[in-house]
Amino acid sequence: MIGIQDGVLRKYIGSEEKVVIPDGVTKIDSLAFGRYNTGEENPCPNLKEVILPETVREISDDAFQQCETLEKINLPHQLKKIGKRAFHWCRSLEEIIIPEGVSEIPSYAFAGCYSLKRIHIPESVKHIGLHAFHGCHPEKLIIPEKITDLSPDVCGGKGYRANIAEVSYQNIQFSASQSDEATCGIDIYSCIKLINEHDISVTIPSPEKEYIIFQLYCKYPDDKEFIRFLKEKFSSKFRVLIDRNKPEIVRKVLEQNRFITQSNINSCLFYSVEHHTPEITLLLTDYKYRHFGYEDIETVISRKFAL
């Protein structure tokens, strides 16, 4: 039985192994196939495959939660939203291809998908939430380079051991085996360890490797390891960010108000003007005004004649 109302699939109950959702459905509602806990009656105990039509735009929170037998599902090209815990504990799911157009993979979206071996994350994704892939064991995990918000616990908490052969993030490729804690490479302490102690740090282009640490620092601003690393290495890469015209990164750096000093703000401003980065020039100008101030011409003249 498939219950559909106003283009929303409200509920499925049945014993079929394969379910084809009809065209016209635009949303898979919360708990349409799922359940909150194993104590509840399973509405689809034999379900192995779901085929969604291209009309589906949204998969709601908990839509397929605890569909433990689900092995295969296609995500339509027009899909825009995946809800929290949408596929939580779909432990038989083997592959997921997230379509271009989805901008967020929320918390616990694919947590507990222990059989998930292949994960494709498109460049449109800008945010990956807490434990989004907790417990997953993909052969390769590629995090989009342009992502702006990444939870440090994408695959699990600190010390969680994830069986991931290769990780690619911000132009960095390394294997989990390079760390004593075989994490997904997003764990904050393992990330610092990989960058500081392994030979791969030589081949990582700057400032990408420093920016990874900076992103994580923004989530843990009182961590002494981050502060030490950034004061020693990140400030010297600031001009490279200007040269590459990365205003979103420059803005984050300035917001912290800990790494840019009065002695280098002027040189950075001249550099940004020279390299024709007007948005960054405006950011630096505003920062200088707010933190170091300007002297107007009258003040300068009065001081000169006072001498």
N, C-alpha and C positions, 0 to 999 in steps of 0.2 A: 504493500500500500504506500503510495506516494501522495502526500498532502501538499497541494500547491494553492496559494491564495495571492492574488494580485502580483504575480511574478516572483513570489517568494516561496521557496521550498521550505515548508514549516517542519515536516516530519516524514521520515521514512521508517516503515516497519515491515520486515519481510525476511525470508530465508534464502533469497537468491544469492548466487556467488558474484554475479555481474549485474550492475544497475546502470541503465542509460537514462540520464535526465533529459527530458524533452526541451526542445528549443523554446525560447521565450522566458525561461527562468533567469532572473537577473541576480538573485541572492540566495545563498544557502544559509538558512537561519541558524541561530544558536541551538546546539544540541539536535540539529536535524537528523544526524546519524549517530551522534555521540551520547555519552552519559557521564555523569559526574564521578561515579565511583563503581568499582566492580561489584558492589553489593546490589546495585540496581539491575533490573532485567535488561539484557542486551537486546536492543531493537533489531540488530542485524548480525546474528551470530556467525553466519557463513560468508559474509561479504569479503570478496577478494579484489574486486575492481569496480571503480566508479568512472563513468565517462560523462564529463560535464560539457554542456553546449557552449558555443562561443559567446552566447548572450550573458553569461554569468560575469558580474562585475565585482561581487563581494562574497567572501567566505567569512562568516561571523565568528565571534569568540566561541570556542568549544564545539564548533560545528561537527568535527569528526573525532572529538576526544574519546579515547579508549576504544576506538575501532581496531581492536587488537589483531584482527585477521586481514585487514586491508593491506594489499600488496602493491596496488597500482592505482594512480589517479592522474589525470591530465589537468593541468591548470590552464584555462583558456587564455588566449593572447590578449583579450580585452580586460582581464582581471586587474583590478586596481587596489584591492584591499584584502589582506589576510588578517584575521582576528587573533587575539591572544589565545593560546592553547588550542588553536584551530585543529592541529593534528597531534596534540599531546598524547603520548602513549600509544601511537599507531606503530607498535613495535615490529610489525611485519612489512612496513613500507620500505621499499628498496631504493627508490629514486624519486627525486623531486626536481622539477625544472620550473623555477619561478619566472614568470614572463616579464618582459620589459614593460614598464609602466607601474609596477609595484614599487612603492618608495620606502616601505618599512616592513621589516620582519620583526614582529613584536615579541615580547617576553614569552618564553615557553612554547612558541609556535610549533616547534618540531621536537620538543624535549621528550625523551624517552623513546625516540624512534631508533631503537638499537640496531635495526637491520639496514638503516639508511646508508648506502655505500656511495651514492652519487648525488651531489647537491650542486645545482647551478644557480648562482646569484647574479642577476643582471646589473649593469652599470646604473640603472635607475634607482637602485636601493641606496638610500642615504642614512638609514638608521637600522641597526640590529640590536634588539633588546636583550635584557638579562636572560641567560640560560636558553636562548632561542634554539640552540642545537645541543642542549645538555644530554649527554649520553649517546650522542650519535658517533658513528665510527666511519666517516667517509674516507675513501681512498685518497682524495685530494680536496682541500677546501680553499677556494679562491675568493678572497674578500675584495670587492670592488675598490679600485684605487681612489675614487672620488667620494667615498663614504665620509660623512661629516660627524657622525655620532655612532660610536661603537662601544658597546658594553664590554668591559674587560673580562667578563665571565660568560662569553658567548657559548662555550662548550662545557662549562662547569665551573665550580668554585675553585679557590686556590688549592693547588695540589691535586686537583682532579686529573686522573690519568685517562687520556683519550687516545684511542688507537687510530691516529691520523698519520698517513705516510708522508704527506707533503702539504705544506701551507704556503699560500701566496697572498701577501698583503702589502700594499704600498710599495710595489716593485721589489719586495723581498721574497725570496724562495728559500725555504729551509725545511728539513725533515724534523719531525717531532723527536726522533731519536737523538738529536743533537743536544737535547736538554735532559738533565737527570730526572726532572719531573716531566714525563712525556705528555705535556699539555698540548692544547691546540695552538699554542704560540701566542695567545692573546692574554694569558695570565700575566699580570703585571711584573711579577718578580722573575718569571721565566723569560719574559721578553727582555728585560734588562740584562739578564744573564747571557742570553743568546747574543745580544748586540755587543756586550763588553768582553766576553770570554771566548767566542768562537771565531774562526778564521773568516766566516762569511761576512763579518763586519767590514772587512777590507773591500769586498765587492759590492756592498750596498751603497748606492749613490746618495750623497747628502743633498738636501737636508731631510730626505725621507726617513732615515732611521731615527734622527733626533725628533722628528715630528710625531712618530709613533709614541715615543716616551712623553712628549709634550701633551698629546691627546689624553694619555692615561693620567698624567699629572693633573690635568684639569678636573678629573674625577676624584683624585686623592691629593689635594693641594698641600697637605701637611706632611706628606711623606718625605723624609730627609733624603732618601736615595734619589728621588726625582729632582729635588731642589739642587743637590750636588751635581747631578748629571747635567741639568740644564744650565746652571751657572758656568760650568766648565766648558760645555760644548755647544749648546744651542745658540747662545748670544752671538757667537762668531759666525753662525750661519744665517744671521738675520738678513744680510744684504743679498744672499742667494735667493731668499724668498721674495725680496723686492724685485730682483732681476727677473724672476720667473712669474712676476705679477700674480701673487697669491694673496689677495686682500683678505680672504676669509681666514687664512692662517695668521697673517699679520695682526688682524683684529683680535684674535684669541690671545696672541702673545701680549699685546698691549693691555688687554683686559686684566691680565694677571698682575701687572705693575710691579714686577720683581726682577725683570731681566734686562730692561732697557734703561740706560743711565743718561744723565744730562750730557756726559762727555761724548756719547755716540749718537744722540738724537739728531744733531745738526748734520753730521756726515751722512746719516741715513736719509735725511730730507734732501740733501743735495744729490745723493745717489738716485733717489726715486724720481726727482725732476729730470735728471740726465737720462734715465731709462724710460721716460714717458709712461709713468704709471700714476695717472691722476687720482685714482681712488685711494691708492696707498699714500700718496702725497697728502691728501686730505686727512687721512687717518693719523699720520705722523704729526701734521700741523696741529690738529685738535689735541693730540696727546701732549705735545710740547706746551701748548697754551694752558692746558689744565694742570699739568704737573710741574712745569718749570717757569711758566709765565713769560710775558713779553714786556719789554720796555718800549713805551711809545716815544716818538721823536722828541717831544718836549722834555721828557725826563732825561734823555741822553744829552740834550743841549744844555739844560740847567746844570747837570753834573759836570759837564766839560768846562763851562764858564766858572763854576764854583772852584775848580782847581786853579 
